[in-house]
């Protein structure tokens, strides 16, 4: 069985580009970033996503660790939608996931119940196939309750309001890479420092997620 410390080390090495040799034919993350920016602008123009306030420029002082030269630092909110909403018909069956059905730890395991969309579209978090969900409340956040949701009933779902949902722009970034980032001590440790609220009810806000520095690898 892999130890907790070894899992942390492997994940950290993965987001620093240290698990495999970086080759010229792998491409450059700046090309991928330009594609994401183009697709995001088109989605805004088409009215499919909101045009939100620009995130701060990344400064040298913020960079937490070195990454390969063909990778790029981005703010997570610039390359994913955060907490999107679904627009589907009321009588469609969907998946429903309370926090108890999202596993702890480093796995990507979850389960769900069956509900009609009209019964869960209000007062719950929305998600769809290939979205990344992550618990925002203590101790679920520290316990790494997060997953890439797949095989949802009719492709859509809803769940506890204590989740943040991250949707890659047009699936240009692998959801499992984002999940790996959210499982790291880098993400969890900084997230705990940025929690707000009273004891036992502390949460990580959307602002922490969208401003998080994300090492972006090229799409090989």
Secondary structure per residue as TSV (DSSP state, phi and psi in degrees):
chain	resnum	aa	ss	phi	psi
A	1	X	-	360.0	135.7
A	2	X	-	-74.5	131.8
A	3	X	-	-72.3	160.3
A	4	X	H	-58.5	-44.5
A	5	X	H	-65.8	-37.3
A	6	X	H	-67.5	-40.0
A	7	X	H	-60.0	-44.6
A	8	X	H	-60.9	-42.5
A	9	X	H	-65.6	-41.4
A	10	X	H	-64.7	-44.7
A	11	X	H	-63.3	-42.4
A	12	X	H	-63.7	-41.7
A	13	X	H	-63.7	-36.3
A	14	X	H	-63.6	-45.4
A	15	X	H	-79.2	-7.1
A	16	X	T	-100.1	4.1
A	17	X	T	70.0	28.9
A	18	X	-	-101.1	-4.3
A	19	X	S	-81.3	-25.9
A	20	X	S	-134.2	156.0
A	21	X	-	-68.9	136.0
A	22	X	-	-88.0	119.7
A	23	X	-	-111.1	151.7
A	24	X	G	-55.9	-35.6
A	25	X	G	-72.8	-6.8
A	26	X	G	-68.7	-20.1
A	27	X	-	91.1	-169.3
A	28	X	-	-130.0	134.6
A	29	X	H	-63.8	-23.6
A	30	X	H	-64.8	-30.3
A	31	X	H	-67.7	-45.6
A	32	X	H	-61.7	-43.2
A	33	X	H	-61.7	-41.8
A	34	X	H	-62.3	-37.8
A	35	X	H	-66.9	-42.2
A	36	X	H	-61.9	-44.6
A	37	X	H	-62.0	-39.4
A	38	X	H	-64.7	-47.2
A	39	X	H	-65.6	-37.9
A	40	X	H	-65.2	-43.3
A	41	X	H	-61.0	-38.3
A	42	X	H	-67.2	-40.8
A	43	X	H	-63.8	-37.7
A	44	X	H	-66.4	-44.9
A	45	X	H	-60.6	-37.8
A	46	X	T	-81.2	-1.1
A	47	X	T	75.0	18.3
A	48	X	S	-87.3	-25.2
A	49	X	S	-136.0	159.2
A	50	X	-	-79.5	148.9
A	51	X	-	-90.3	95.8
A	52	X	-	-89.7	166.2
A	53	X	-	-57.6	136.9
A	54	X	-	-61.2	140.1
A	55	X	-	-80.8	156.1
A	56	X	-	-61.6	147.9
A	57	X	-	-62.6	148.4
A	58	X	-	-81.9	130.4
A	59	X	-	-104.5	157.8
A	60	X	G	-59.2	-35.4
A	61	X	G	-65.1	-22.0
A	62	X	G	-82.6	-22.0
A	63	X	-	-61.6	118.1
A	64	X	-	-83.4	-23.3
A	65	X	S	-164.3	166.9
A	66	X	-	-79.2	146.6
A	67	X	-	-132.1	164.2
A	68	X	-	-59.5	155.5
A	69	X	T	-63.1	-28.2
A	70	X	T	-90.8	7.4
A	71	X	-	-96.6	172.4
A	72	X	E	-145.0	144.2
A	73	X	E	-85.3	132.1
A	74	X	E	-136.9	161.0
A	75	X	E	-86.3	136.1
A	76	X	G	-57.0	-37.4
A	77	X	G	-66.3	-13.9
A	78	X	G	-85.2	-13.3
A	79	X	T	-122.1	-1.4
A	80	X	E	-136.9	157.3
A	81	X	E	-85.9	141.1
A	82	X	E	-113.7	125.8
A	83	X	S	55.8	54.8
A	84	X	-	-69.6	165.9
A	85	X	-	-116.5	142.7
A	86	X	-	-90.3	147.0
A	87	X	-	-125.6	97.4
A	88	X	-	-139.0	169.3
A	89	X	-	-71.7	145.4
A	90	X	T	-58.5	-35.7
A	91	X	T	-88.3	5.3
A	92	X	-	-77.0	136.0
A	93	X	E	-77.2	137.2
A	94	X	E	-137.1	172.9
A	95	X	E	-88.2	142.8
A	96	X	E	-126.0	129.1
A	97	X	E	-127.7	101.3
A	98	X	-	-73.1	165.7
A	99	X	G	-58.2	-32.2
A	100	X	G	-63.8	-19.0
A	101	X	G	-97.0	7.0
A	102	X	B	-108.9	120.1
A	103	X	-	-72.5	153.1
A	104	X	-	-77.1	171.2
A	105	X	T	83.1	-153.5
A	106	X	T	-95.3	1.5
A	107	X	-	-77.2	175.7
A	108	X	-	-122.4	49.0
A	109	X	-	-109.1	139.6
A	110	X	B	-160.4	166.1
A	111	X	-	-142.1	177.7
A	112	X	-	-155.0	165.8
A	113	X	E	-105.4	169.3
A	114	X	E	-103.3	127.7
A	115	X	E	-139.7	159.3
A	116	X	E	-80.1	141.8
A	117	X	H	-56.7	-38.8
A	118	X	H	-61.3	-22.6
A	119	X	H	-86.8	-13.0
A	120	X	H	-130.6	0.6
A	121	X	S	-73.4	-21.0
A	122	X	S	-108.4	139.5
A	123	X	S	79.9	10.4
A	124	X	S	-136.4	165.2
A	125	X	E	-80.3	139.9
A	126	X	E	-99.7	146.3
A	127	X	E	-152.9	171.1
A	128	X	E	-144.7	168.8
A	129	X	T	-49.8	135.0
A	130	X	T	80.6	1.5
A	131	X	-	-73.1	156.3
A	132	X	E	-106.5	126.2
A	133	X	E	-111.3	142.3
A	134	X	E	-143.2	132.2
A	135	X	E	-64.8	141.1
A	136	X	-	-110.2	-6.0
A	137	X	B	-107.3	145.9
A	138	X	T	-73.3	145.4
A	139	X	T	-89.4	4.2
A	140	X	T	-60.6	-37.1
A	141	X	T	-61.1	-51.7
A	142	X	T	-63.3	-28.4
A	143	X	T	-82.1	4.7
A	144	X	T	62.3	43.9
A	145	X	-	-77.8	100.5
A	146	X	E	-160.7	155.2
A	147	X	E	-166.9	159.5
A	148	X	E	-91.6	118.4
A	149	X	-	-85.5	127.8
A	150	X	-	-139.7	167.4
A	151	X	S	55.8	34.3
A	152	X	-	-71.7	150.8
A	153	X	G	-62.2	120.9
A	154	X	G	57.1	17.6
A	155	X	G	84.2	1.1
A	156	X	E	-132.6	160.9
A	157	X	E	-161.2	173.7
A	158	X	E	-146.1	160.7
A	159	X	E	-163.3	-168.9
A	160	X	-	-49.1	145.0
A	161	X	T	-72.0	-7.3
A	162	X	T	-87.9	27.6
A	163	X	E	-118.4	146.6
A	164	X	E	-102.0	146.2
A	165	X	E	-120.6	130.7
A	166	X	E	-117.4	123.4
A	167	X	E	-118.3	110.1
A	168	X	E	-56.9	138.6
A	169	X	G	-61.7	114.1
A	170	X	G	48.9	30.8
A	171	X	G	57.1	31.3
A	172	X	-	-79.3	-15.7
A	173	X	S	-116.3	137.4
A	174	X	-	-63.5	126.9
A	175	X	H	-60.5	-34.3
A	176	X	H	-69.0	-27.0
A	177	X	H	-68.5	-43.1
A	178	X	H	-61.7	-41.0
A	179	X	H	-60.8	-42.4
A	180	X	H	-58.4	-41.6
A	181	X	H	-60.4	-42.3
A	182	X	H	-72.3	-15.4
A	183	X	H	-89.6	-10.1
A	184	X	S	-74.8	157.8
A	185	X	H	-66.8	-30.1
A	186	X	H	-55.5	-49.8
A	187	X	H	-71.5	-47.0
A	188	X	H	-65.6	-47.1
A	189	X	H	-61.3	-47.7
A	190	X	H	-66.6	-34.8
A	191	X	H	-62.4	-42.0
A	192	X	H	-60.7	-40.5
A	193	X	H	-67.5	-21.4
A	194	X	T	-103.0	8.7
A	195	X	-	-69.6	150.3
A	196	X	B	-129.3	162.4
A	197	X	S	114.8	179.7
A	198	X	S	-84.8	165.2
A	199	X	T	-56.8	131.5
A	200	X	T	84.1	-11.9
A	201	X	-	-132.0	34.3
A	202	X	-	-83.5	144.8
A	203	X	B	-136.7	153.9
A	204	X	-	-91.9	125.6
A	205	X	-	-84.2	168.1
A	206	X	H	-58.8	-36.1
A	207	X	H	-59.0	-37.6
A	208	X	H	-65.0	-43.7
A	209	X	H	-62.7	-49.3
A	210	X	H	-70.5	-28.0
A	211	X	H	-91.5	-6.2
A	212	X	-	-59.0	133.7
A	213	X	E	-75.7	123.4
A	214	X	E	-115.5	124.1
A	215	X	E	-75.0	115.8
A	216	X	E	-99.3	116.9
A	217	X	-	-84.9	161.4
A	218	X	-	-68.9	156.0
A	219	X	-	-91.4	99.4
A	220	X	-	-85.1	360.0
